[in-house]
C-alpha cells in the first residue's frame, strides 16, 4: 500500500504541472487501475540546488584526507536546460612541475565545463567517471542527485603537498527551460598552519610587532630573528609560551640609557631594532639550528608623518601693530593669512613684528631662495639690531603676540604622531659671526654666536610663552637639554643642534637625533605635542648675539 503518488510533467518552455493520487486501500498485483485527474500547466518555480549536509555556503569546508562529501541534489520543476560547473583552484589549474598541463587537463577536465554538452567524448567519459551526471541524466529532468566525492578526494590528495592555505571553489549554474538560473558554490579549503605568522600588529610608536609560532613542542632550541630589509645583521625577538601550546615572538626596540650634559637621564633608541615607519622587514624562524621558515612584511600605515609646510613653500601675511599707531602686514610662514588661519594653516610663526620696521624687525623671517633647497622657496632667518634692542632671526612652531613693546614667543603646536621618529632632518645654510650685541647678563657674552635648532616632542596642556622685547623675563626661558618638564607638562624627547660655523654656497642636510626622557609606549595626545625651533642666535632670548647672523632652513622631515 502507499499513501500517495505524485505525477509531474514539464514542457520545453519551462511550464510545469502535477497531480497527486492518494490511496487508502492496497492494490492488487497485475490489476490495471484507471484514475482521471486534471492539472494545469503554469510557470515552474526556479531551480534549487542543495549541497547535502552543508547549510552554510559562505564558510569554506576543510578538506579531509579522504572521504570528502560532495553530494548534490537538484530540483528543477521546469526541467533542466543546462548545467555548468566552473572550477577555481590554483592546485588544479596551475601547470604541473615539468609539464605544460595542469591537473584538470591531465584527467581530461577543464576549469569551465557544460555538463549538458561536454566539449568532447574524453571529457564526457571523465565527468561520468568522477560522478557527474551525463547529458541524458540532466536534460529536461526535474530531479537529479549525484556525488562527486572522488574529484574532491583527488583535490585533497594534491593539497596534501601545499605549503600555504589553499582555497578551491566549484560553482554550479543550473538553468531551467524557462531561463531561470540558480547558482551554488561548493567552497573547500586546505588550511596550512604556518610555523610562523606575522600578526599584523606593528605599533610604530612603541616600535613593536609580534609573530605566532606553531612548531613541534619537542624542539629544544627555537629562535626568531628579524632585520630591516636589505640589512645584513639579524636581531633576536623575545619568545614566550602560550597556554594553547603556541608561542609568541615579540619584536621590541633596544634602548640605551645615558645622561646628557645637564646630568639628566636620557634614553636613545636604536632604529635598527624594533619596528619603524617607512621600512620593510625580513624575518626567519630557526628550530634546532635549522631555518624552518622565513618571510618579510611591511607594517600597515607605514608612511610616517608629514610636517605642515615643511618645505617653506607657502607664505602669507600677519597684521601686527606699529610702534605708535596703525598696523602693518609682516611675512607669515603659512599658506593662509594669520587672521583667517586655523589648524595646520596656523602651524609656524616667527618674531616678525611692525614695532620698528625701519630696523627690519618685520623681516626676522622671510620667504627666500637658496642654492640646494628643495622646491621653489626656503625660509631666511636674519638677526637685526632694532636701535634699542637686538632681535634674533627665528622660526618656530607656535604663535607670536606683541603687548606694547614686549613680545611673547608661544611655543607648541597640536600634532598627531602615527610613528615614533628617530630624528628630525632639514636642509640649512648659515652665516655665523661673533657676538656683537650684549644685553640682560647672558651666560656668555663673547665668542661665536651659534645658530640653534631644536625639536621637542611634548605633552603640554598649554603653549609655553617666552617673554622678550624691550624687557625680558628669564624665568620664561627654557632649553630642552636642561629640563625635562615645564609648568605646561612633560618634554618626552628632544633633538638639538648648534650651528657653530658658516656654511654657504649650497644648503646641506642636518639631522637632529632625538633622545627621550621617557620611553613611552603611547604617543602624546595632549593639546600641544610638538615644538620645532630655529634661530640665528642661541642667546637670542637675552637679546644677545651677532646682528649679521643669517640662517636658511628648508625641507623639515622626520627620520624613522
C-alpha positions as CSV (number, residue, x, y, z in Angstrom):
1,X,0.0,0.0,0.0
2,X,1.1,3.6,-0.3
3,X,-0.2,6.9,0.9
4,X,0.2,9.0,-2.2
5,X,1.7,9.1,-5.6
6,X,2.6,12.3,-7.4
7,X,3.0,12.6,-11.2
8,X,4.7,15.7,-12.6
9,X,5.4,16.9,-16.1
10,X,7.1,19.9,-17.8
11,X,7.4,21.4,-21.2
12,X,10.4,22.7,-23.1
13,X,9.2,26.2,-22.3
14,X,9.6,25.7,-18.6
15,X,5.9,25.2,-17.7
16,X,5.1,22.5,-15.2
17,X,2.0,20.6,-14.0
18,X,1.5,17.9,-11.4
19,X,-1.2,15.9,-9.6
20,X,-1.2,13.6,-6.6
21,X,-3.2,10.3,-6.1
22,X,-4.0,9.4,-2.6
23,X,-4.8,5.7,-1.7
24,X,-6.1,4.2,1.4
25,X,-6.5,0.6,0.3
26,X,-4.0,-1.8,-1.1
27,X,-3.7,-2.5,-4.8
28,X,-3.8,-6.0,-6.3
29,X,-0.9,-7.2,-8.3
30,X,-1.4,-7.4,-12.1
31,X,-4.6,-5.3,-12.0
32,X,-4.9,-2.2,-14.1
33,X,-6.3,0.9,-12.4
34,X,-7.5,3.9,-14.2
35,X,-7.5,7.3,-12.4
36,X,-8.6,10.5,-14.1
37,X,-7.1,13.8,-12.9
38,X,-6.8,17.3,-14.4
39,X,-3.8,19.6,-13.9
40,X,-2.9,23.0,-15.5
41,X,0.5,23.9,-16.7
42,X,1.9,27.1,-15.1
43,X,5.4,28.7,-15.0
44,X,7.6,26.5,-12.9
45,X,9.4,27.6,-9.8
46,X,13.1,28.4,-10.2
47,X,15.6,25.5,-9.8
48,X,17.0,24.7,-6.4
49,X,20.4,23.2,-5.7
50,X,21.4,21.7,-2.4
51,X,24.8,20.6,-1.1
52,X,23.6,17.8,1.2
53,X,24.7,18.3,4.8
54,X,26.0,21.9,4.2
55,X,23.7,24.7,5.2
56,X,26.5,27.4,5.5
57,X,27.8,28.0,2.0
58,X,29.8,31.1,2.9
59,X,32.4,29.3,5.1
60,X,34.8,27.0,3.2
61,X,34.8,23.3,4.2
62,X,38.1,21.9,5.4
63,X,39.4,19.2,3.1
64,X,39.7,15.7,4.7
65,X,42.5,13.3,3.7
66,X,39.8,11.1,2.1
67,X,36.1,10.5,2.2
68,X,35.1,14.1,1.3
69,X,31.4,14.7,0.9
70,X,30.1,16.3,-2.2
71,X,26.5,15.1,-2.6
72,X,24.3,17.4,-4.8
73,X,20.6,17.4,-5.2
74,X,19.0,19.5,-8.0
75,X,15.3,20.2,-8.3
76,X,14.1,21.9,-11.5
77,X,10.3,21.8,-11.8
78,X,10.6,23.4,-15.3
79,X,13.2,20.9,-16.4
80,X,16.9,21.3,-16.7
81,X,18.1,23.0,-19.8
82,X,21.8,23.4,-18.9
83,X,24.1,22.8,-16.0
84,X,27.6,24.3,-15.9
85,X,30.5,23.9,-13.4
86,X,33.3,26.4,-13.0
87,X,36.3,25.3,-11.0
88,X,38.6,27.9,-9.3
89,X,41.6,26.2,-7.8
90,X,45.2,27.0,-8.1
91,X,46.3,23.5,-7.4
92,X,44.1,22.1,-10.2
93,X,44.6,24.8,-12.8
94,X,48.3,25.7,-12.4
95,X,50.7,23.7,-14.8
96,X,52.3,20.8,-13.0
97,X,56.0,20.8,-12.4
98,X,57.8,19.7,-15.5
99,X,54.7,19.8,-17.7
100,X,52.7,22.3,-19.6
101,X,49.5,20.7,-18.5
102,X,47.5,21.3,-15.3
103,X,46.0,18.5,-13.3
104,X,42.4,19.1,-14.7
105,X,43.8,18.8,-18.2
106,X,45.7,15.7,-17.3
107,X,42.4,14.0,-16.3
108,X,40.6,15.3,-19.4
109,X,38.6,18.0,-17.5
110,X,38.7,21.8,-17.8
111,X,38.1,24.8,-15.5
112,X,34.7,25.5,-17.1
113,X,32.5,22.7,-18.3
114,X,29.0,22.4,-19.7
115,X,27.7,19.2,-18.1
116,X,24.7,19.0,-20.5
117,X,27.1,19.3,-23.5
118,X,30.7,18.3,-22.7
119,X,33.4,19.6,-25.1
120,X,34.3,16.1,-26.3
121,X,33.9,12.4,-25.7
122,X,37.0,12.2,-23.4
123,X,35.6,14.9,-21.2
124,X,32.2,13.3,-21.1
125,X,33.8,10.0,-20.0
126,X,36.0,11.7,-17.4
127,X,33.0,13.6,-16.0
128,X,31.0,10.4,-15.7
129,X,34.0,8.7,-14.0
130,X,34.1,11.4,-11.3
131,X,30.3,11.0,-10.7
132,X,28.9,13.9,-12.7
133,X,25.5,13.2,-14.4
134,X,25.5,12.6,-18.1
135,X,23.6,14.9,-20.5
136,X,20.8,12.3,-20.8
137,X,20.5,12.3,-17.0
138,X,20.2,16.1,-17.0
139,X,18.3,17.4,-20.0
140,X,14.7,18.1,-19.2
141,X,14.9,16.3,-15.9
142,X,13.2,17.7,-12.9
143,X,15.2,15.9,-10.2
144,X,18.9,14.9,-10.2
145,X,21.1,13.6,-7.5
146,X,24.8,13.0,-7.9
147,X,28.0,12.6,-5.9
148,X,31.5,13.9,-6.9
149,X,33.4,13.0,-3.8
150,X,36.1,11.2,-5.9
151,X,37.0,14.5,-7.5
152,X,37.2,16.2,-4.1
153,X,39.4,13.4,-2.8
154,X,41.7,13.9,-5.7
155,X,41.9,17.6,-4.8
156,X,42.6,16.7,-1.1
157,X,45.4,14.4,-2.3
158,X,47.1,17.2,-4.2
159,X,46.5,19.7,-1.4
160,X,48.4,17.4,1.0
161,X,51.6,18.8,-0.6
162,X,50.8,22.5,-0.4
163,X,52.8,24.7,2.0
164,X,50.2,27.5,2.4
165,X,46.5,27.7,2.8
166,X,44.7,26.9,-0.4
167,X,41.1,27.5,-1.5
168,X,39.1,25.7,-4.2
169,X,35.6,26.6,-5.4
170,X,33.2,24.6,-7.6
171,X,30.4,26.8,-8.9
172,X,27.4,25.1,-10.4
173,X,25.0,27.1,-12.5
174,X,21.6,25.4,-13.3
175,X,19.3,26.9,-15.9
176,X,15.8,25.6,-16.5
177,X,13.7,25.6,-19.6
178,X,12.2,28.9,-18.6
179,X,15.6,30.5,-18.5
180,X,15.7,30.7,-14.7
181,X,19.1,30.3,-13.2
182,X,20.3,29.2,-9.8
183,X,24.0,29.3,-8.7
184,X,25.6,27.4,-5.8
185,X,29.3,27.3,-4.9
186,X,31.0,24.5,-3.1
187,X,33.9,26.0,-1.2
188,X,36.8,23.9,0.1
189,X,39.9,24.9,1.9
190,X,43.1,23.2,2.8
191,X,44.4,25.1,5.8
192,X,48.2,25.0,6.3
193,X,49.2,26.3,9.7
194,X,52.4,28.3,9.1
195,X,55.2,27.6,11.6
196,X,55.5,31.4,11.9
197,X,52.7,34.0,11.3
198,X,53.2,37.8,11.4
199,X,50.3,39.1,13.5
200,X,50.0,42.3,11.5
201,X,50.1,44.2,14.8
202,X,53.1,46.6,14.3
203,X,52.9,49.6,16.7
204,X,55.1,52.3,15.0
205,X,55.3,54.4,18.2
206,X,56.0,51.6,20.6
207,X,58.1,50.1,17.8
208,X,56.9,46.6,18.5
209,X,55.4,43.7,16.5
210,X,54.8,40.0,17.1
211,X,54.6,36.6,15.5
212,X,52.7,33.4,16.4
213,X,54.8,30.3,16.2
214,X,53.5,26.8,15.7
215,X,56.4,24.4,15.9
216,X,56.9,20.9,17.4
217,X,56.8,21.0,21.2
218,X,59.9,18.8,21.4
219,X,62.1,21.4,19.5
220,X,64.9,22.1,22.0
221,X,66.1,25.4,20.5
222,X,63.8,27.9,18.9
223,X,64.6,31.5,17.8
224,X,63.1,34.2,15.7
225,X,65.3,36.8,14.0
226,X,64.4,39.9,12.1
227,X,66.1,42.8,10.4
228,X,65.4,45.8,8.2
229,X,65.1,44.6,4.6
230,X,68.4,44.8,2.9
231,X,70.5,44.9,6.1
232,X,72.9,42.2,7.0
233,X,72.7,41.9,10.7
234,X,69.9,39.9,12.4
235,X,68.2,40.9,15.7
236,X,66.6,38.4,18.0
237,X,62.9,38.6,19.1
238,X,61.8,37.5,22.5
239,X,59.8,34.2,22.6
240,X,57.2,33.3,25.2
241,X,54.9,30.2,25.5
242,X,51.1,30.4,25.3
243,X,48.5,28.3,27.1
244,X,47.3,26.8,23.8
245,X,50.7,25.4,23.1
246,X,51.7,28.0,20.6
247,X,54.5,30.5,21.2
248,X,54.7,34.3,20.6
249,X,57.8,36.0,19.4
250,X,57.8,39.8,20.1
251,X,60.0,42.4,18.4
252,X,60.9,45.3,20.7
253,X,63.4,48.1,20.3
254,X,66.7,48.3,22.1
255,X,67.1,51.4,24.3
256,X,70.3,52.7,25.7
257,X,70.3,54.7,29.0
258,X,72.6,57.6,29.5
259,X,72.9,61.1,30.7
260,X,73.1,64.4,28.8
261,X,75.4,67.4,29.5
262,X,72.9,68.6,32.1
263,X,73.2,65.3,34.0
264,X,69.6,64.3,33.1
265,X,68.8,60.7,32.3
266,X,68.0,60.1,28.7
267,X,67.2,57.1,26.5
268,X,68.3,56.5,23.0
269,X,66.5,54.0,20.7
270,X,68.4,52.0,18.2
271,X,66.4,52.5,14.9
272,X,67.9,49.2,13.5
273,X,66.0,47.4,16.2
274,X,62.2,47.3,16.8
275,X,59.8,48.3,14.0
276,X,59.9,51.8,12.5
277,X,57.9,53.6,9.8
278,X,59.0,53.7,6.1
279,X,60.7,50.3,6.4
280,X,60.1,46.7,5.4
281,X,61.4,43.8,7.4
282,X,62.7,40.3,6.9
283,X,62.3,37.5,9.4
284,X,63.3,33.9,9.9
285,X,62.3,31.1,12.3
286,X,65.1,28.7,13.4
287,X,64.4,25.4,15.2
288,X,67.3,23.3,16.5
289,X,69.7,25.4,14.4
290,X,67.8,24.9,11.1
291,X,65.8,27.6,9.3
292,X,62.2,26.4,9.3
293,X,60.5,29.3,7.6
294,X,61.3,32.9,6.5
295,X,59.4,35.8,5.1
296,X,59.0,39.6,5.0
297,X,56.4,42.2,5.9
298,X,55.7,45.9,5.7
299,X,53.8,47.4,8.6
300,X,50.4,48.9,7.7
301,X,50.1,52.7,7.8
302,X,53.8,52.8,7.1
303,X,54.2,56.2,5.6
304,X,55.1,58.1,8.7
305,X,54.0,61.7,9.5
306,X,54.3,64.9,7.5
307,X,55.2,68.3,8.9
308,X,52.9,71.0,7.6
309,X,54.6,73.5,5.2
310,X,57.9,71.7,5.8
311,X,59.3,73.0,2.5
312,X,58.5,76.6,3.3
313,X,56.7,76.9,0.0
314,X,53.5,78.6,1.3
315,X,53.6,82.1,2.8
316,X,51.0,84.8,3.6
317,X,50.8,87.8,5.9
318,X,50.1,88.7,9.5
319,X,48.9,92.0,10.7
320,X,51.0,93.5,13.6
321,X,50.6,96.8,15.4
322,X,53.1,99.5,14.8
323,X,55.1,101.4,17.4
324,X,52.8,104.4,17.7
325,X,49.6,103.7,15.7
326,X,48.2,101.6,13.0
327,X,49.4,98.3,11.8
328,X,51.4,96.6,9.0
329,X,51.5,93.2,7.4
330,X,54.5,91.1,8.1
331,X,55.6,87.8,6.4
332,X,53.8,84.8,7.9
333,X,55.2,81.3,7.1
334,X,51.8,79.6,6.4
335,X,49.6,79.4,3.4
336,X,46.6,81.3,4.9
337,X,47.0,84.7,6.4
338,X,47.1,84.8,10.2
339,X,43.7,86.4,10.7
340,X,41.9,83.6,8.6
341,X,44.1,80.6,9.5
342,X,43.0,77.7,11.6
343,X,44.5,74.2,12.3
344,X,47.6,73.3,10.4
345,X,47.3,76.6,8.4
346,X,48.5,78.2,11.6
347,X,51.5,76.0,12.3
348,X,54.6,78.1,12.0
349,X,55.3,81.6,13.3
350,X,58.2,84.0,13.9
351,X,59.1,87.1,15.8
352,X,58.3,89.3,12.8
353,X,56.7,92.5,14.1
354,X,55.9,96.0,13.0
355,X,57.3,97.7,16.0
356,X,60.4,99.2,14.3
357,X,60.0,98.3,10.6
358,X,62.9,100.7,9.7
359,X,65.2,98.4,11.7
360,X,63.9,95.3,9.9
361,X,62.1,93.7,12.7
362,X,59.4,92.8,10.2
363,X,61.9,90.7,8.3
364,X,63.3,88.4,11.0
365,X,61.9,85.6,9.0
366,X,61.1,85.8,5.2
367,X,60.5,83.7,2.2
368,X,63.7,83.3,0.2
369,X,65.6,81.2,-2.2
370,X,69.0,79.5,-1.8
371,X,71.0,77.0,-3.8
372,X,70.4,73.4,-2.8
373,X,66.9,74.0,-1.4
374,X,64.0,71.6,-2.2
375,X,61.2,73.1,-4.2
376,X,61.0,76.8,-5.1
377,X,61.5,78.5,-1.7
378,X,63.0,78.3,1.7
379,X,62.9,80.4,4.9
380,X,65.6,83.0,5.6
381,X,66.2,84.0,9.2
382,X,68.1,87.2,9.7
383,X,69.2,88.8,13.0
384,X,68.5,92.6,13.4
385,X,69.6,95.4,15.7
386,X,66.5,97.5,16.2
387,X,68.1,100.6,17.6
388,X,67.2,99.8,21.2
389,X,67.4,96.0,21.2
390,X,68.8,93.1,19.3
391,X,66.4,90.6,17.8
392,X,67.4,87.1,16.6
393,X,66.1,85.8,13.3
394,X,63.7,83.0,14.3
395,X,61.1,80.5,13.0
396,X,59.2,78.1,15.2
397,X,56.0,76.1,15.6
398,X,53.6,78.1,17.7
399,X,52.3,81.7,17.9
400,X,53.8,85.2,18.4
401,X,52.0,88.1,20.0
402,X,53.1,91.6,20.9
403,X,51.9,93.5,24.0
404,X,53.2,97.0,23.6
405,X,57.0,96.8,23.3
406,X,57.1,93.3,24.7
407,X,56.8,90.1,22.6
408,X,55.8,86.7,23.6
409,X,57.0,83.7,21.6
410,X,54.5,81.0,22.4
411,X,56.0,77.5,21.7
412,X,53.9,74.5,20.9
413,X,51.5,73.1,18.3
414,X,49.0,70.3,18.2
415,X,50.4,67.3,16.3
416,X,49.3,63.7,15.8
417,X,52.0,61.1,15.7
418,X,51.4,57.8,14.0
419,X,55.0,56.7,14.4
420,X,58.0,57.4,16.7
421,X,60.7,59.5,14.9
422,X,64.3,58.7,15.5
423,X,65.5,62.2,14.2
424,X,64.4,65.4,12.6
425,X,66.2,66.2,9.3
426,X,66.3,69.5,7.4
427,X,68.4,71.5,5.0
428,X,70.3,74.6,6.0
429,X,72.8,77.2,5.1
430,X,74.3,79.8,7.6
431,X,76.4,82.9,8.0
432,X,77.7,82.9,11.5
433,X,79.7,85.7,13.2
434,X,81.0,86.9,16.6
435,X,78.7,88.2,19.3
436,X,78.5,92.0,19.0
437,X,75.3,92.8,20.8
438,X,75.0,92.0,24.5
439,X,72.2,92.7,27.0
440,X,70.5,91.2,30.0
441,X,73.6,89.5,31.5
442,X,73.7,86.4,29.3
443,X,75.7,83.3,30.4
444,X,78.2,84.0,27.5
445,X,79.0,87.5,26.1
446,X,81.8,86.9,23.7
447,X,82.8,84.4,21.0
448,X,80.9,82.8,18.2
449,X,77.1,83.5,18.2
450,X,75.9,80.0,17.4
451,X,72.7,79.3,15.5
452,X,70.3,76.9,17.3
453,X,67.9,74.4,16.0
454,X,65.9,72.0,18.2
455,X,62.9,69.8,18.2
456,X,60.8,68.6,21.1
457,X,58.1,66.0,21.5
458,X,56.0,67.3,24.3
459,X,52.9,66.5,26.4
460,X,51.7,70.0,27.2
461,X,48.4,71.4,28.3
462,X,49.2,74.9,27.0
463,X,51.8,76.7,24.9
464,X,55.0,77.8,26.7
465,X,55.4,81.6,26.3
466,X,58.9,83.2,26.4
467,X,58.9,87.0,27.2
468,X,61.2,89.2,25.2
469,X,61.5,92.6,23.5
470,X,62.4,95.7,25.3
471,X,62.1,93.7,28.5
472,X,62.8,90.0,29.2
473,X,61.7,87.5,31.8
474,X,64.4,85.0,32.3
475,X,62.1,82.7,34.3
476,X,60.3,82.0,31.0
477,X,63.5,80.9,29.2
478,X,63.8,77.2,28.6
479,X,66.1,74.7,26.9
480,X,65.1,71.1,26.4
481,X,68.6,70.0,27.0
482,X,68.5,71.2,30.6
483,X,64.9,70.5,31.7
484,X,62.6,67.5,31.2
485,X,59.4,69.3,32.1
486,X,57.8,72.8,32.4
487,X,54.7,74.0,34.0
488,X,52.8,73.1,30.9
489,X,53.8,69.5,31.0
490,X,56.5,67.0,30.1
491,X,59.2,67.1,27.4
492,X,59.1,63.5,26.2
493,X,62.1,63.7,23.9
494,X,64.3,66.3,22.1
495,X,66.9,66.7,19.4
496,X,69.3,69.7,19.3
497,X,71.9,71.1,17.1
498,X,74.2,74.2,17.3
499,X,75.4,75.9,14.1
500,X,79.0,76.9,15.0
501,X,80.3,78.0,11.7
502,X,79.2,79.5,8.4
503,X,78.1,77.2,5.6
504,X,77.4,78.9,2.3
505,X,77.2,78.1,-1.4
506,X,74.6,75.4,-1.2
507,X,72.3,74.0,1.5
508,X,73.3,70.8,3.2
509,X,71.5,68.2,5.3
510,X,71.5,68.3,9.1
511,X,69.9,65.6,11.2
512,X,68.9,66.0,14.9
513,X,68.8,62.6,16.5
514,X,66.1,62.5,19.1
515,X,66.8,61.3,22.7
516,X,64.0,60.6,25.1
517,X,63.4,61.5,28.7
518,X,60.6,58.9,28.7
519,X,60.3,55.5,26.9
520,X,56.5,56.0,26.5
521,X,54.5,53.2,24.8
522,X,51.9,55.7,23.6
523,X,52.3,58.8,21.5
524,X,51.5,62.1,23.2
525,X,47.9,63.2,22.9
526,X,47.7,66.4,24.9
527,X,46.7,69.8,23.5
528,X,50.2,70.6,22.4
529,X,52.7,67.9,21.3
530,X,55.3,69.4,19.1
531,X,57.9,72.2,19.2
532,X,60.4,72.9,16.4
533,X,62.6,76.0,16.9
534,X,65.2,77.6,14.7
535,X,67.1,80.8,15.5
536,X,70.2,82.7,14.2
537,X,71.4,83.2,17.8
538,X,71.4,80.7,20.6
539,X,71.3,83.6,23.1
540,X,68.5,85.5,21.4
541,X,66.2,85.3,24.4
542,X,68.7,87.5,26.2
543,X,68.7,90.0,23.3
544,X,72.3,89.0,22.8
545,X,74.0,87.8,19.6
546,X,75.5,88.8,16.3
547,X,73.4,91.2,14.3
548,X,74.7,89.9,10.9
549,X,73.9,86.2,11.5
550,X,71.7,84.5,8.9
551,X,70.2,81.1,8.7
552,X,68.3,79.5,5.8
553,X,66.2,76.4,6.5
554,X,64.1,74.1,4.3
555,X,62.6,70.6,3.9
556,X,61.9,69.6,7.5
557,X,61.0,65.9,7.8
558,X,61.1,63.0,10.2
559,X,63.6,60.3,10.1
560,X,62.5,56.8,11.2
